[in-house]
Every structure is written in structure tokens, then in C-alpha cells.
Amino acid sequence: MILMRNRPLWFNIFSTVALAIAVVNIFTHMAFLRILTMLCLAVFMATLGSFELKKNRKMALLLFGVAAFQFFVLLDTIYVTETK
């Protein structure tokens, strides 16, 4: 028996849209889509971390750490893009 986790509908829609943006980014290599993909990934990881907070604190902290690192990379990418 496969156990499915209950996620809200908005999270499933956001995940699908983020995946579609990432796939389009792979083929087009547009700077705007790259930044949008990183932002979507940071929001996705932070949301997963908040879902896991009550169940598994270590996993939640790991997901929040990944989200923080992704946000740092996003800011660095924006800085490098603007200073070129």
C-alpha cells in the first residue's frame, strides 16, 4: 500500500507551475526564468519545511537551510546580473 501525503491544492498547483518554469528554463536559458526558477525553489523548500515542522524537526531544519541557501544564490545571481 502506498501512503500519499495530504498536501493543499495550492501547493500542488504551485509545484506544477514551478516544474513547468524549470523545464522551460532548461531549454531557453533566459535570465528572468533562471531567477524565477530559483525563487520558486526557495519558496517550495520553505513550504515543505513548514509542512514538516511538527512531524520531523531535523528534516524541517534541513529544508529551511536549503531554502536559505537558495535565496542567497538568488540574491547573488541578481547582483551579478545587475553589475554586468
C-alpha positions in Angstrom: 0.0 0.0 0.0 1.4 3.4 -1.0 0.8 6.2 1.5 0.1 9.5 -0.1 0.8 12.7 1.9 -2.0 15.2 2.0 -0.9 18.5 0.5 -3.1 21.5 -0.1 -4.3 22.1 -3.6 -2.4 25.4 -3.8 0.8 23.6 -3.1 0.2 21.1 -5.8 -0.6 23.8 -8.3 2.5 25.8 -7.3 4.7 22.7 -7.6 3.4 22.0 -11.1 3.9 25.6 -12.2 7.4 25.7 -10.7 8.3 22.5 -12.5 7.0 23.9 -15.8 9.1 27.0 -15.4 12.2 25.0 -14.6 11.7 22.8 -17.7 11.2 25.9 -19.9 14.3 27.4 -18.3 16.4 24.4 -19.3 15.6 24.9 -22.9 15.6 28.7 -23.2 18.4 29.8 -20.7 16.7 33.2 -20.1 18.0 35.2 -17.1 14.5 36.1 -15.9 13.4 32.4 -15.9 16.5 31.4 -14.1 15.8 33.9 -11.4 12.1 32.9 -11.3 13.1 29.2 -11.0 15.4 29.9 -8.1 12.7 31.9 -6.3 10.2 29.1 -6.9 12.6 26.6 -5.5 13.3 28.7 -2.4 9.5 29.1 -1.7 9.0 25.4 -2.4 11.6 24.3 0.1 10.4 26.8 2.8 6.9 25.5 2.4 8.0 21.9 2.6 9.9 22.8 5.7 6.8 24.4 7.3 4.8 21.2 6.5 7.5 19.0 8.1 8.0 21.2 11.2 5.6 19.3 13.5 6.5 15.8 12.2 10.2 15.8 11.7 12.3 18.8 13.0 15.6 17.7 11.6 14.1 17.4 8.1 12.4 20.8 8.5 15.7 22.4 9.5 17.4 20.8 6.5 14.7 22.1 4.2 14.8 25.6 5.7 18.6 25.5 5.3 18.3 24.6 1.6 15.7 27.4 1.2 18.1 29.9 2.8 21.0 28.8 0.6 18.8 29.0 -2.5 17.7 32.5 -1.5 21.4 33.5 -1.1 22.2 32.2 -4.5 19.2 34.1 -5.9 20.5 37.4 -4.4 24.0 36.7 -5.7 22.6 36.0 -9.2 20.6 39.2 -9.2 23.6 41.1 -8.1 25.9 39.6 -10.7 23.2 40.2 -13.4 22.8 43.8 -12.5 26.5 44.7 -12.2 27.5 43.3 -15.6 
